[in-house]
Amino acid sequence: MNHKVLQTILQFDMLKQGDTVIAAVSGGADSVALLDFLCSLVELKLTVRACHLNHCLRGSESDRDEQLVRTMCEQYGIALDVRRVEIRRLAGERGTSIETTAREERYQFFAELAERWQAKIATAHTLSDTTETVLLNLARGTGITGLCGIPPVRDGWIIRPLLGCTREQIERYCSEHGLCYVIDSTNLADDYTRNYLRHHVLPQLSHVNSDLLGAIERMTGQLRRDADCLQELAEQAAQSCCCEGGYSITKLQKLHPALRSRVIAELLKQNGVERSAERIARIDQMLQSERRQVLQVGRCCYVVVHRGVLLAEHRTRRKTEPIEPHALQKKQLDGLRIALGEGKTIEFSSINCADYEIFENNTELVLKNLIDYDKIKSDIFLRSRQSGDRIRPAGRGCSKPLRKLFSELALPNREQLCILADSEGIIFAEGVGADERVCADRLTKRLLIVTITRQEDKT
């Protein structure tokens, strides 16, 4: 393992003499090996620190992990920064998944520490991790960037020295060096897609190629070079298309689609907008005509085609203000009534579902507003829609962006439509109904009825 890690550090110029580096240590084998290895690089005269984010998701097990990291750092004489975050509660407030929330909090923590200590952050991602990432992206549908896996260096200050090592090599390193580590019990279950790939898909693919991880490493290395080349060409193309106020549509139309899509992606990135394939394709379609067109791509950001120029505009005026967010306790929902302004209210009521008559005698509208109370994972959050929101309408068989659904349904005042979310994501959207994950069925024992009323009408 030592040779592999040193090779990776040198190849990607990760560390220099005298650098300060902070190892992100979870307590697992990968991060424990990372910290031990960094401390062994005496010839580089590094200042080694460590950090640990306690997600508070597994009770005493999370506290056990934190204590192991504290003990290890005391033994090594290393400074340690620890932060505790109630990820489940925060996910409910934001209406995002636990995985997304945890990742956002980790990288926010890393960014703060990197600035405070003028340091690089070393994470313990491995070749096994990047293989899982490639397969996950492939299953979701991805471009060349997604097939590149986890980048060895991100933004110049996040480094992944173990990216050339497999999980087995790292566990062998821990055994040979007598290193203690913990096992996260959630890694043993198939609840998360990444775990399912690790436990079921990778073993099957290894029957096709016994050196699967080595093949993935070679592929990602080649694709990273190709992606870097394309990005460099795209930057040159963007410069050539620049004109007063934005980009010349005539020049953009002449670009190869692979370069044009990257120019569009960079425009979105510069304006803090998610660079989804769907969004890029819609903007690319706008370029087929020079007539004035406007596409909202963010809360206050619009991409505009006007007088032969493609540009992004930020507009602070809003036709309607979003509803005020409310954190709601699950156990106190029954009978709760909230005034949302302009004569609109939302009410919650709970009933026991002792028989099946409710599924046979009620209208589709009523059924759409029914939620299986026991399927709600946590306290919930009432808010307006956010960029990136998705819902899985009952019976559709797939999830869809809320923005697209609202557009298909031609719903007015979309910023004022009620969204309910628990720690796992959206459970209800006004005008759409309950998410399939929590919708009522014939096994439901307790129903939560969501009623939204206005002064002039009831829905």
N, C-alpha and C positions, 0 to 999 in steps of 0.2 A: 504493500500500500504506500509506503514511504516514497518510493520512486515515482509512482503514479501522481501523487499529490505534488511533489516537487516539480515534476514535468508540467503539470497543469498551471502551477503558480508562475513558472518561467514563461510558458507559452503565451499566457494571456496577461503577462506583466502585472500580476495582482498585488505584489508586495515589494517594497523597496527597503533598503537599509534604514532603520530607525523609525519606521512607520508605527503608528498606533493602530491596533486592530482589535475589534470587539467581537468575540465569538458569541453567536446566538445559541445558547445552550438550553435545550428542553429537558435534558436528563436521559434521553434515549441514546442508543449506541452510537448513532451517527454524530450527534453533537458532542458527546463525551470524547469520542475519538478525535474530533476536530480540535477541541480545546487542548487535549494532551499533545497533539502533533504541533500546534502553534507554539506551545510552550517549549517544545524541543528544538525550535529553530534559533538556537542561541547565536549562531553566526550572523543572523540578520539584525540582532540587537533590537528586537521588536518590543514595544510596550503592549503587553497583552492584557485585555480586560474581558469581562464576560457580561452578558445580560440574559435575563429570563423573564418571559411574560407568562404569568399565571392566568389562564383563561377562566378559572373557577367553574369549569364544566363538569368535573368528575369528583367533586367533594374532597374527601380525605386523600384520594389518589392524586389529585392536583397538588395538594399541600405536600404530599410525599415527594413528588417530583421537585418541587421548589426546594425542599430541605436537602435533597441529594445534591442539587446544584450549589446551594450555599456551603455544604460541607466540602465539596470538591474544591471550590474556590478558596476556602480557608486553608485547605491542605496545600494548594499550589501557591498561596500568597497572592491571589489575584483579586483586584477590585471587581465588585459585582453590582450591577444595577438591576433591581427587580421592580416590576410593576404588576399589580393585580387588577384585572378588568372583568366585570360581570358580563361576559360575552352574550349569554342567553338573553339577559335583560336588554342589553344594548341592541341586539338583533331585532328584538320585538319592537323597540322604539323606532328603529330605522326602517323596519319592514324588509330587511335583507336576511339572507340565510346565515346560519351560524358560521359556516365555512368562510363566506365572503367577509363577514364582520370580523372574524378572528384574523383574517389575512390583512384587512385594512388597519386594524389596531396594531398588529405586529410591525408593519412597515412604517406606521406613524411613529411608533416607539423607536425603531431603528433610525429614522431620519432625525429625531430629536437628539439621540445619543451621538450620532455621527457629527452633528453640528456642535454639540456641547464639548465633545472631546477631540474634535478635528480628527476623526478616525474613519477607518474603513470598517464595514460590518461584514463579518464572515458567516455565512449560513451553511448548514450541513447538508445541502442537497447533493444527491448521489446520482450515479449513472442509472440506478434502479428507478429513482424519482423521475429522471428525465424520460426514461422509457415509458413509464406510466403516463406522463404528461403528453407525450407524442400520441399514444394510443387514445387517450381521452380526447385530445383535439381532433384526431382523425375520425373518431366516432361522432363528434359534434359537427364535423364539416369545417375544414380549415384551409388556409392558404399556406404559402411556403413558410411564413413566420411561425405558424403553429407547429409545423413539422420540424422546426429547428429545436424544439424542446426548451429547456431552461437555459438561458444565456449564462455563460461562465462569469461575465462581469455585467452589472446593470448600473447604468447612470454613473459609472466611474467610481462608485464608492461601495457598492454591494458586490462581494466576491464569493465564489463557490469553489473552494480549493478541492473538495472531494468529488467533483463532478465526473471524474474519470474512474471512480471506484464503485464497485458493486456493493450491495448491502452485505453480502457474504464476506467479502474481503474486509469490510470494516468490522464486522463481528469477530473475525479471526484476529484482527489487530487488537481489539479490546481484550480478547482471551489471552493473547501472548503478552500483553502489558499489564494484565491483572486489573483491568478497569471495570468498575461496577457501573451498571446502568439500569434504567427502569424500562418496562414495557407498557406502553399505553394500551389499555384494554380495548379501546375503541378501534385499534388497528386490527383486532382479531375478528371483528364483525364485518358483515357485508353491507351495512347500512349506507356507507358512502361509496360512490361509484369507483373511486380510486382503489378502495379496498377490494371491490369485486374484481377489478381488472388484475390486481396483484394476486388474488387467490385462485382465480379461475381462467382468465384469458391468457396471461403470460405463461403459465405452465403448458397450455395447449400449443401456443406458438413456439415454445421451446422444443416441442417434438418435431416441428418443421425445420428449425435451425437451432442446434444446441448452443451456438454462440450468438443467440438473439441480441443480448445486450451489446456485444461487440459490434454487431451489424448496425444496431441503432446508433451507436457512438460514431461509427464511420459515416452513416447517412447524415446525421445532424451536423457533423463537422463540414461535410461538403455543402449542405444546404445553407449553413451559416455564411460560408464564403460566397455562395451565389446570391443570397439575400443582401449581403453587404455590398456586392457589386451593383445589384439592382438599385439599392438605396442611394448609392453614390451617383449613379446615372440619373435617378429621379431628382436628386438635388440640383444637378446641372440643368435638367429639363425645366425644373421650376424656375430657375434663374432666367432661362431663356424665354419663359412665358410671362414673366413679370411685366406689368404695365401700371399706369397710374391707377391706384385704387384697388388693384387685385391682379388677376391673371387674365391674359388675352384668351378668349374662347376660341378664336380662329387658330391660335397656336396650340392650344390644348387638344383641339380636334385632330391635329396632325400627329400627335404623340402616339406611340405604341400603347395599347390599353394597359399593359403591365406598368408602364411608367405613369400614365395618366391617373390610374387608381392610387398610386403612391403620392402623387402631387395632391390629390384630393384628401387623402388620409392625413397628410402633413398639415393641410389647411385646418382640418378638424382638430388635430392635436394642438395646434397653436392657439386654438380658441377653447381648449378645455372640453372638447366633445368626444364621446366614445366613438371609436373608429370601427363600427360594425360593417360587415360586408354589404348588408342590406342598405345602409345609409349611403355608403360610397357608390353603390350601383344606382341609387335614385338620383344622386347628384350628377353622376356620369350621364344619365339619361337626359337630365336638364340641359346638358351641353349640346344636345343634338339640335337645339333651336336657340336663336339669339333673342327671341321675344322675352319680355320680362317675366320672370318666375321667382317665387319665394318659397323656401322650405324651412320650416322650423326644425332645428336640430338639437336644441337645448332649451333650458327654461327661458332664457332671454337671448338666445343666439339663433340667427337666421342666415342661411346661405342664399345668396341672391344672384340671379343672372339678369344683368341690365346693361343695355347699350354695349354689348360685346365683351362684357367683363364679368368674371366670376369673383365674388367677394363674400366675406362674412361680416355681418352686422350684429351689434349688440343693442337691444332695445330694452329700456327700463320700464316703459309703460306697459301695463297689463290691462286687458279688457275686464278681466275678473280676477279678484284676489283669491288665493287658495284658502281652503278652510283651515282653521286653527287646529294644530295637532293636539291630540288628547291621548295620554297613556291610561288604559282601562284595565282594572283587575278582573281576571276571568271569573273569580268567585262572586263578584259583585255586579255582573252584567244584568241579571234578571231584574226587570223593572226599571233599568237605567234609561233616562231620557236626556238627550243633549240638544240644546238649541245651537244651531250652526249659523244663525244670522239670516237676514232677508226672508224670514218666515219659514225657514227650513229646519226640521228637527230629525233626529235619528233616535229610534227606540229599540230596546232589546227586551225580549221576553223568552222565558224558558218553560217548556212543558215536557212532561213525560210522554213518550211515544209507546203507549201500551198496546196499540194495535196498528194495522196497516191502512186504516181508512184514509189517513191524511194523504197517502200516495195515490189514492183512487178518486177522491172527491174534490181535490183542489186544482186550481188553475196552474198553468205553467209558471206564471208570474210569481205566485205564492211559493211554489216549490223552489224556484231559483233563489229565493231569499231565505231558505232553510239551511241551517248548518248543524252538523252533528257536534253537539257540545263537547263530547268526550274526545273528539279528534283534534280539538284545538290544543296545541302543544304548550302554550304558556299564556301569560297575560297578553293582551293585544294592544295595538296602537291604531288609532283612528287618524287619518291624514289624507292629504291630496296625493295624486299620482306623482311619481318621481321618474326621472330618466332611467331607463333600463328595466322598469317594472314589467313583469310577465305574469300571466295567469293561465291556468289549464281549465278552460270551461268544461263542465261535465258533458261527457259524450263526444267531445271533439277528438280525443286521442292524442293531442299534442298541446304544448304550451304556445302562447302567442303574446307578442308585446301588447301591453294595454293601449299604447298609443294607436297601434294598428286596429285593435278591436273597437276602440272608441270611434275611430274614423269610419270603419265599416258599418257601425251601427248609427252613424250620423248623430252622435250624442252632443247636445249643446253644453256650453259652460263647462268644459272638461276639467278645468282647474278646480272646480267646486264640487266635483263628484267624489263621493266618499269611498275611501279605500280602507279596508281592515287587514291587518297583518299580525301574525304571531311570529315566534322566533324562527320558524321554518320558511316564512315568506307570506305572500298575499293569501288570505282566506276568502275575501269577498271584495267585489268591485261593484259599485252602484251602476245599474244599467246592464251589467254582465251576469252577476249572480255569484254563487259560491264557487270556489276552486274545487276541482274534482277530489283533491286530497281530503277535504272536510265536508263534502256534500252528504246529505242524508240518504240513507238507503234502508232496506228492510230489516237490517240488523241494528239500526239506530235505537237507542234506549232513551236518549234525552235530546231534545231539539232546542236550538237557539234560533228564534225568529227575528230577523232584522226588518224593521219597518221604517221607511223614510217618507216623511210627510212634508208637504208645503202648504201654504195658506190656501192656494187655489186648487191643489189636487193632491191625491195620495198615490204612492207607488209602493 
